Every structure is written in structure tokens, then in C-alpha cells.
Amino acid sequence: MTAKSQLLTHHQDCNEHSDWAHRGQGAPATALIRPAGARSARQTGSVRAEMIRLVEGPAPAPENFTFEVSRRLLEQPWFDDIVATIRELLALGTNWDGSDEQAIHPGAVKRAMQILRTVGEQGPRPDLAPMSDGSVQLAWLYRGQQVRIEVPPDGLVLIHVVDPSGREIKLRANSKTGLWNEVKDRLTIPITDIRRWARAATVLAEVEDPTQECPHFVATVAGCPGAWAFGDSAEAALAELESVLFGWAHLKLRDGDTDIPQMEGIDLVRAP
């Protein structure tokens, strides 16, 4: 019998989403519009292209609003939440907070999704919020830092970063600014650090001997609820647990959770 494990998380079949574009307001909650020629790629399990091109033409009405989706973005556990928020934003109309606010412009939402693909499609969960002038704001509170990007339908965007030490960066930017790389680095999940953390956590694991109710060795780590592994030996359970802990911490970082315990001085919650 091989070692087995449990990781409490949501699972989606990412192959089902490859090479698809997403249609927003007015479409069914899970509607995905497949481009021509994608059917054969899907049947073989291959990926024909990384991106679906934006629909050309004038700014769409909310009921026909379509935005570009990458496969990596679709694979994120928070993607459905972003889509639900987009529907809510486009349905706000004018005066949505009682102070003569403008309706959210579909062009601002589309630009925000382009920026999300540029800096954060593999990063932590973003917040997407309306602004009174019809713009939208992307925001992250991640590893002790704040990142906010205010996105109008056209023109320059405002990037505001506060790092863990309190140092601020605030400027107007276009698509060619070098600051996008810095923002992306700040929102990149530290895979190497997670591996080190998982190894350190496994050293601190407790292994329970088999019982009549559970005829396997079970390995767990205090402070990591929902992550455990079992096997025919203590060694097999611990080997599996390291992989489970890596996935557990990685998903929590993507969701923006801050309850990841430090392991031997490795702090995944705050940026170094």
C-alpha cells in the first residue's frame, strides 16, 4: 500500500478550462466561451495556446462583456470570486453609494484583468473594488506589504506600494513602466521558501502509531490544521507529509491567509 494524504482544499479540473474565454454579465454563472479550433486540443488534453485574444471592437455592453483569460488565471482558486465581483461591479449603475458615483466602466475592468495577468495571475488572491469615478482598484495585502493599483478605463494607472518597513512607492504609470516587474516580484509566491518551510515543518511532525480504528501511521504538524498524511510506516507517512505541507502552505499564500506558523525561523507570511 502506498502512502496517502489529505489536503483540505478546493479542486478544479484545469484541463476543462484551457484555452477558454470568459463571458461576464448576462451569461450563466459558469459560462465559458470556447474559441474556434479548441475542441480538438481539449479532447487530446493538450493546450493549443496560452491566451485567448481580446474581442475587437467598441467597448461592450455589460451583457456582452468579454475579457481575456489565461489558463494560469483560470487555475487560481480565487478566479470564480473575481468573476462574481466583476458581475457585481458592472451591475452597480450610477450613484451606487449615494454620492453621485459614476457607473463602473467595462474598459476599466478589462484593463484591471490585463494588469492582473501581468503581475498577479499566479500570486495571492486580489481584491477588486469600485471607485467613484468609474475606475476600479486591484489591491493585495500580502506578506506584510500593501499593493494597490487604481485602474481607469484609459490613461495612466496609479500604483501604490507600502513595503513591510513602511517605505512607500506611489506613481502614475503606463504599460511600459519598469515598476510592473517590481510589483510582480512582490506578488510572486516564494516556491523555494515554501519547500524549505515544508522540510522544516516535517522535522517537527508527530507520528501516531496504527490503531484498530486507523491501521496506518498518521503524521501531522501542530498549527497546520487540515494537512496530514499516512502510510504503512512512519517514514512513508513523513515523506508524504512534506509534500502535503508544501501544497497546504502554497494554497494558503494564494488565498492571502496569514495563519501559517513559522518553522525554524522561516516566516512565509512576511516578506524578508
Legacy VTK file of the C-alpha trace (Angstrom):
# vtk DataFile Version 3.0
C-alpha trace
ASCII
DATASET POLYDATA
POINTS 272 float
0.000 0.000 0.000
1.344 3.420 -0.898
1.377 6.402 1.411
-1.710 8.570 1.215
-2.560 12.060 2.335
-5.317 14.555 2.957
-5.233 18.212 1.971
-8.382 20.218 2.628
-8.768 22.438 -0.420
-10.946 23.072 -3.439
-10.061 21.153 -6.599
-10.926 22.108 -10.163
-10.223 20.227 -13.370
-7.932 22.777 -15.006
-7.894 20.898 -18.318
-11.560 21.697 -18.669
-10.704 25.417 -18.686
-7.694 25.502 -21.010
-7.956 27.916 -23.951
-11.284 29.377 -22.957
-12.536 32.928 -22.755
-14.887 34.038 -20.032
-18.135 35.912 -20.598
-19.349 38.042 -17.724
-22.638 39.826 -17.003
-25.688 38.264 -18.626
-24.186 34.812 -19.071
-24.779 31.780 -16.835
-22.649 31.702 -13.709
-20.177 29.209 -15.166
-20.410 30.135 -18.858
-17.155 29.777 -20.748
-16.887 30.628 -24.424
-14.528 28.315 -26.314
-12.638 29.686 -29.345
-12.793 28.024 -32.727
-10.408 25.117 -33.049
-10.047 24.481 -29.321
-12.238 21.359 -29.283
-9.570 19.034 -30.698
-6.958 20.377 -28.281
-9.263 19.760 -25.349
-10.029 16.196 -26.424
-6.344 15.290 -26.515
-5.591 17.096 -23.268
-3.107 19.407 -24.980
-3.012 23.173 -24.730
-3.309 24.896 -28.114
-2.444 28.412 -26.890
-1.735 30.192 -23.631
-4.060 33.140 -24.234
-7.372 33.955 -25.867
-7.247 37.275 -27.706
-9.471 40.132 -26.648
-12.637 40.621 -28.662
-12.055 43.529 -31.059
-14.470 46.426 -31.466
-16.066 49.097 -29.281
-16.420 48.754 -25.532
-19.035 46.007 -24.993
-22.267 46.435 -23.147
-22.237 44.669 -19.761
-24.411 41.831 -21.067
-21.757 41.097 -23.731
-18.709 41.869 -21.638
-15.829 39.538 -22.522
-12.290 39.625 -21.177
-9.102 37.745 -21.912
-8.318 34.773 -19.687
-5.073 32.859 -19.362
-5.002 29.229 -18.350
-2.953 30.100 -15.250
-5.548 32.643 -14.178
-8.341 30.124 -14.595
-6.449 27.656 -12.422
-6.395 30.009 -9.432
-8.769 29.024 -6.612
-9.899 32.657 -6.322
-10.801 33.120 -10.006
-14.528 32.433 -9.562
-14.655 35.057 -6.799
-13.138 37.631 -9.164
-15.741 36.817 -11.822
-18.558 37.193 -9.288
-17.141 40.563 -8.208
-16.948 41.737 -11.829
-20.650 40.951 -12.275
-21.465 42.975 -9.180
-19.344 45.925 -10.294
-20.900 46.100 -13.759
-24.389 45.945 -12.240
-23.846 48.894 -9.862
-25.080 51.658 -12.159
-24.674 55.333 -11.202
-24.878 56.770 -7.678
-24.109 53.338 -6.288
-23.015 54.706 -2.903
-25.309 57.700 -2.724
-22.709 60.356 -3.628
-23.156 60.714 -7.415
-20.682 57.962 -8.250
-20.210 57.031 -11.896
-21.107 53.582 -13.166
-18.111 51.257 -13.392
-16.674 51.392 -16.885
-16.241 47.985 -18.588
-12.953 49.272 -20.020
-11.575 49.751 -16.511
-12.496 46.182 -15.592
-10.890 44.859 -18.768
-7.685 46.791 -18.083
-7.664 45.528 -14.489
-7.802 41.940 -15.750
-4.907 42.655 -18.126
-2.875 44.029 -15.220
-3.816 41.042 -13.059
-2.397 38.711 -15.712
0.765 40.811 -15.888
1.573 40.998 -12.175
-0.528 38.522 -10.223
-2.075 35.639 -12.104
-0.056 33.136 -10.050
0.019 35.178 -6.887
-2.252 35.628 -3.874
-5.956 36.433 -4.012
-6.563 40.070 -5.076
-9.385 42.366 -4.009
-11.290 44.136 -6.799
-13.229 47.221 -5.702
-15.182 50.066 -7.372
-14.091 53.705 -7.378
-16.358 56.733 -7.546
-15.085 57.906 -10.959
-15.936 54.607 -12.671
-12.427 53.181 -12.252
-11.619 50.003 -10.325
-8.921 49.142 -7.806
-6.861 45.979 -7.532
-5.438 45.506 -4.039
-3.364 42.968 -2.157
-2.311 42.755 1.486
0.384 40.113 1.240
3.425 39.185 3.301
3.265 42.363 5.356
3.025 44.712 2.377
0.219 46.620 0.694
-0.128 46.889 -3.073
-2.890 48.989 -4.653
-3.401 49.674 -8.356
-6.105 52.132 -9.402
-7.206 51.424 -12.957
-9.188 53.918 -15.091
-10.693 52.897 -18.456
-7.834 54.729 -20.228
-4.777 56.813 -19.396
-2.257 56.228 -16.621
-2.876 53.925 -13.676
-1.831 54.699 -10.094
0.476 52.192 -8.407
0.830 52.482 -4.623
3.104 50.089 -2.718
3.865 50.087 1.019
6.508 47.533 1.991
6.796 45.904 5.453
9.195 48.624 6.642
6.689 51.368 5.773
8.570 52.638 2.703
6.132 53.904 0.050
6.218 53.917 -3.726
3.453 55.918 -5.386
3.389 56.924 -9.036
1.361 57.118 -12.206
2.370 54.523 -14.741
1.696 53.224 -18.211
2.090 49.728 -19.602
5.809 50.228 -20.278
6.991 51.223 -16.813
9.639 49.040 -15.224
7.728 49.118 -11.939
5.471 46.324 -13.177
8.355 43.876 -12.710
8.823 45.024 -9.115
5.113 44.656 -8.416
5.163 41.170 -9.934
8.154 40.196 -7.787
6.323 41.399 -4.677
3.312 39.255 -5.566
5.251 36.140 -6.561
4.718 33.215 -4.216
8.152 32.098 -2.898
8.290 28.458 -4.007
11.840 27.868 -2.725
10.931 29.259 0.705
7.827 27.050 0.838
9.954 23.948 0.150
12.360 24.924 2.949
9.412 25.603 5.251
7.823 22.222 4.457
11.069 20.381 5.185
11.478 22.225 8.485
7.858 21.567 9.436
8.196 17.863 8.684
11.098 17.624 11.149
8.678 18.821 13.844
5.901 16.410 12.864
4.275 13.939 15.226
3.534 10.402 14.043
0.753 8.353 15.584
1.065 4.570 15.585
-1.601 2.423 13.922
-4.759 1.703 15.897
-7.737 -0.550 15.377
-9.677 2.411 14.005
-6.826 3.542 11.702
-4.396 0.774 10.736
-1.757 3.229 9.429
0.891 5.579 10.726
-0.506 9.154 10.697
1.755 12.225 10.523
0.616 15.747 11.472
2.185 19.098 12.448
0.817 21.368 15.155
-0.573 24.596 13.746
-1.349 23.167 10.304
-4.969 22.007 10.528
-6.285 20.079 7.551
-2.877 18.770 6.474
-1.972 15.206 7.361
-0.543 12.071 5.751
-0.496 8.368 6.469
1.424 5.322 5.278
2.483 1.792 6.092
5.476 3.104 8.058
6.392 6.257 9.926
8.947 7.054 7.226
6.351 6.735 4.466
3.908 8.974 6.313
6.565 11.646 6.900
7.708 11.569 3.277
4.145 12.144 2.119
3.556 14.809 4.745
6.309 17.049 3.366
4.513 17.157 0.006
1.184 17.813 1.709
2.621 20.675 3.774
4.080 22.289 0.658
0.652 22.249 -1.016
-1.078 23.410 2.163
1.181 26.464 2.580
1.153 27.294 -1.128
-2.646 27.379 -1.261
-2.883 29.469 1.894
-0.487 32.027 0.416
-2.535 32.156 -2.784
-5.644 32.793 -0.689
-3.888 35.548 1.263
-4.151 33.710 4.588
-1.840 34.845 7.386
-2.165 31.923 9.820
0.840 29.976 8.547
3.115 29.230 11.515
6.838 29.947 11.378
9.077 26.899 11.136
12.681 27.195 12.359
12.736 30.911 11.598
11.139 30.627 8.152
8.287 33.134 8.002
6.148 32.742 4.880
3.660 35.430 5.940
6.017 38.417 5.927
8.376 39.254 3.110
12.081 39.198 4.108
LINES 1 273
272 0 1 2 3 4 5 6 7 8 9 10 11 12 13 14 15 16 17 18 19 20 21 22 23 24 25 26 27 28 29 30 31 32 33 34 35 36 37 38 39 40 41 42 43 44 45 46 47 48 49 50 51 52 53 54 55 56 57 58 59 60 61 62 63 64 65 66 67 68 69 70 71 72 73 74 75 76 77 78 79 80 81 82 83 84 85 86 87 88 89 90 91 92 93 94 95 96 97 98 99 100 101 102 103 104 105 106 107 108 109 110 111 112 113 114 115 116 117 118 119 120 121 122 123 124 125 126 127 128 129 130 131 132 133 134 135 136 137 138 139 140 141 142 143 144 145 146 147 148 149 150 151 152 153 154 155 156 157 158 159 160 161 162 163 164 165 166 167 168 169 170 171 172 173 174 175 176 177 178 179 180 181 182 183 184 185 186 187 188 189 190 191 192 193 194 195 196 197 198 199 200 201 202 203 204 205 206 207 208 209 210 211 212 213 214 215 216 217 218 219 220 221 222 223 224 225 226 227 228 229 230 231 232 233 234 235 236 237 238 239 240 241 242 243 244 245 246 247 248 249 250 251 252 253 254 255 256 257 258 259 260 261 262 263 264 265 266 267 268 269 270 271
